[in-house]
Amino acid sequence: QVQLVESGGGLAQAGGSLRLSCAPSARTFSNYHMGWFRQAPGKEREFVAAISWNGITSRYTDSVKGRFTISRDNRNTVTLQMNSLKPEDTAVYYCAASRMVITYQSQVDYWGKGTLVTVSS
């Protein structure tokens, strides 16, 4: 069974940094667009960032632009570098894979189980 395995969540102070990683369990994702969504307590899951299958194009939601950076390596491990963290970044972060350019949850073919990021003020 193909899986996306996230790691790197945890506790950070406001202004600090965390690095999330998402490793696929198979080589299936070489042609997949990859991304991250997050779900804060009491809120709907929202798009955070995405990167194209070839790593050339990346997109971000406005609230994280300039602070978060998404990247992928030749093993299709996807990394989300999160800097200048804010308490409002607190959420469960989910890795996602899709054959389509990722913007909406409905486009996602595979999900990770999620990793919790908590930012204290």
Phi, psi and chi 1 to 4 in degrees:
 res  aa     phi    psi   chi1   chi2   chi3   chi4
   1 GLN       -  129.1 -176.6  177.8   -3.4      -
   2 VAL   -74.1  134.3  175.8      -      -      -
   3 GLN  -135.7  155.4  -68.9 -178.2  -35.2      -
   4 LEU  -112.8  122.5  -62.9  172.5      -      -
   5 VAL  -112.6  114.3 -178.2      -      -      -
   6 GLU   -91.6  153.4  -60.4  116.6  -29.2      -
   7 SER  -153.1  164.0   60.9      -      -      -
   8 GLY   104.4   -4.8      -      -      -      -
   9 GLY   -69.3  172.0      -      -      -      -
  10 GLY   156.7 -158.0      -      -      -      -
  11 LEU  -106.0  134.5  177.7   63.8      -      -
  12 ALA  -139.6  155.7      -      -      -      -
  13 GLN   -87.5  155.7  -69.8 -172.3  -25.1      -
  14 ALA   -55.5  134.5      -      -      -      -
  15 GLY    91.4  -10.5      -      -      -      -
  16 GLY   -85.9 -170.5      -      -      -      -
  17 SER  -133.9  152.1  -61.1      -      -      -
  18 LEU  -142.7  155.7  -75.5  173.2      -      -
  19 ARG  -128.6  119.8 -173.8 -179.5  179.4   92.3
  20 LEU  -100.8  143.5  -54.7 -176.8      -      -
  21 SER  -127.7  151.7  -67.6      -      -      -
  22 CYS  -137.2  115.1  171.6      -      -      -
  23 ALA  -112.6  123.6      -      -      -      -
  24 PRO   -76.2  150.4   26.4  -30.7      -      -
  25 SER   -85.4   -5.7   61.7      -      -      -
  26 ALA  -145.4  166.8      -      -      -      -
  27 ARG   -80.7    5.3  -61.6  174.0   62.5   86.9
  28 THR   -56.0  -28.4  -53.2      -      -      -
  29 PHE   -88.3   12.2  -63.2  101.7      -      -
  30 SER   -63.0  -28.0   59.5      -      -      -
  31 ASN  -106.6   14.8  -65.7  -36.2      -      -
  32 TYR  -100.1  142.5  -83.3   65.3      -      -
  33 HIS   -74.5  145.0  -58.4  -84.7      -      -
  34 MET  -125.3  155.3  -55.5  -71.4  -70.6      -
  35 GLY  -164.0 -178.5      -      -      -      -
  36 TRP  -131.0  137.5  -68.3   90.1      -      -
  37 PHE  -119.3  166.2  -72.9   73.0      -      -
  38 ARG  -143.7  153.7   66.5 -173.8 -179.7 -174.3
  39 GLN  -135.1  112.5 -173.1  166.9   16.5      -
  40 ALA   -83.6  158.5      -      -      -      -
  41 PRO   -56.3  128.0  -25.7   34.3      -      -
  42 GLY    76.9    6.2      -      -      -      -
  43 LYS  -122.4  165.7  -64.3 -172.4  176.9 -179.2
  44 GLU   -78.9  156.6  -64.9 -173.5   -8.1      -
  45 ARG   -66.5  136.7 -167.6  174.3  -60.9 -172.9
  46 GLU  -130.8  153.2   63.5  173.3   -4.3      -
  47 PHE   -68.3  139.2  169.0   80.5      -      -
  48 VAL  -115.5  -55.3  176.0      -      -      -
  49 ALA  -159.9  156.6      -      -      -      -
  50 ALA  -148.6  154.8      -      -      -      -
  51 ILE  -136.7  142.4 -170.7  165.1      -      -
  52 SER   -69.9  166.8   59.1      -      -      -
  53 TRP   -60.4  -30.4   66.9  -88.5      -      -
  54 ASN   -98.5    4.3   55.3    8.8      -      -
  55 GLY    76.1    7.3      -      -      -      -
  56 ILE   -84.5  -39.4  -67.7  177.1      -      -
  57 THR  -111.5  135.7  -55.1      -      -      -
  58 SER  -134.9  151.8   58.4      -      -      -
  59 ARG  -137.8  154.2  -64.8 -179.1  -61.3  109.7
  60 TYR  -139.9  150.7  -57.9   88.1      -      -
  61 THR   -71.6  151.4 -169.1      -      -      -
  62 ASP   -56.8  -35.9  -73.8  -14.3      -      -
  63 SER   -69.7  -14.5   62.2      -      -      -
  64 VAL  -115.1   -3.9  -52.7      -      -      -
  65 LYS   -58.2  134.4  -75.4 -179.7 -179.6  177.2
  66 GLY    85.0  -10.7      -      -      -      -
  67 ARG  -115.8  -37.2  -58.5 -171.5  -62.2  118.6
  68 PHE  -107.0  146.6  -69.5   11.2      -      -
  69 THR  -134.2  127.3  -57.5      -      -      -
  70 ILE  -103.2  142.1 -170.8  171.0      -      -
  71 SER  -150.4  165.9   59.8      -      -      -
  72 ARG  -143.9  152.1   68.4 -170.0  -67.1  167.1
  73 ASP  -111.0 -175.9   63.2   18.6      -      -
  74 ASN   -74.3   -3.8   56.9    7.8      -      -
  75 ARG  -100.2    8.6  -65.6 -175.8  178.0 -176.5
  76 ASN    66.2   19.7  -61.6  -51.2      -      -
  77 THR   -75.0  128.2  -65.5      -      -      -
  78 VAL  -106.5  134.2  179.2      -      -      -
  79 THR  -119.9  139.4  -61.6      -      -      -
  80 LEU  -119.3  105.7 -174.6   67.5      -      -
  81 GLN   -86.7  120.5  177.8   65.9   43.4      -
  82 MET  -115.6  114.1  -55.7 -174.3  -64.9      -
  83 ASN  -114.8  165.7  -61.9  -31.8      -      -
  84 SER    49.2   47.3  -58.5      -      -      -
  85 LEU   -62.5  147.4  -76.0  163.9      -      -
  86 LYS  -122.5  154.6  -57.2  176.5 -179.8  179.7
  87 PRO   -55.4  -32.4  -29.4   36.5      -      -
  88 GLU   -71.6   -5.3   51.6  -97.1   42.5      -
  89 ASP   -82.7   -7.0  -66.0  -39.8      -      -
  90 THR   -61.2  124.5  -65.0      -      -      -
  91 ALA  -178.3  169.4      -      -      -      -
  92 VAL   -89.0  126.5  176.5      -      -      -
  93 TYR  -101.7  130.6  -75.6   70.4      -      -
  94 TYR  -116.5  131.2  -64.1   90.2      -      -
  95 CYS   -80.5  145.8 -178.3      -      -      -
  96 ALA  -139.8  149.5      -      -      -      -
  97 ALA  -134.1  140.3      -      -      -      -
  98 SER  -150.4  150.1  174.4      -      -      -
  99 ARG   -79.8   -9.4  -70.6  161.2  -68.1 -179.3
 100 MET  -110.2  161.1  -57.1  171.0   60.4      -
 101 VAL   -60.7  129.4  172.9      -      -      -
 102 ILE   -87.8  122.7  -64.0  175.0      -      -
 103 THR  -136.7  -38.4  -56.6      -      -      -
 104 TYR  -118.6  154.4  -54.9  107.7      -      -
 105 GLN   -58.1  -35.8  -64.5 -175.2   56.3      -
 106 SER   -63.8  -17.4   59.2      -      -      -
 107 GLN   -87.3   -9.1  -62.7  166.6  -42.1      -
 108 VAL   -81.7  130.8  175.8      -      -      -
 109 ASP   -92.4  -35.0  -63.7  -48.6      -      -
 110 TYR  -134.9  142.4  -63.7   96.6      -      -
 111 TRP  -121.8  147.3  -69.6  100.0      -      -
 112 GLY   -82.9  174.7      -      -      -      -
 113 LYS   -83.3  -14.7  -66.8 -177.0  177.7 -179.6
 114 GLY   102.0  150.1      -      -      -      -
 115 THR  -137.3  135.8 -175.0      -      -      -
 116 LEU   -85.1  130.6  177.0   62.6      -      -
 117 VAL  -117.0  124.2  170.6      -      -      -
 118 THR  -122.3  125.3  -56.7      -      -      -
 119 VAL  -115.6  119.5 -177.1      -      -      -
 120 SER   -94.2  148.4   61.9      -      -      -
 121 SER   -87.5      -   57.4      -      -      -
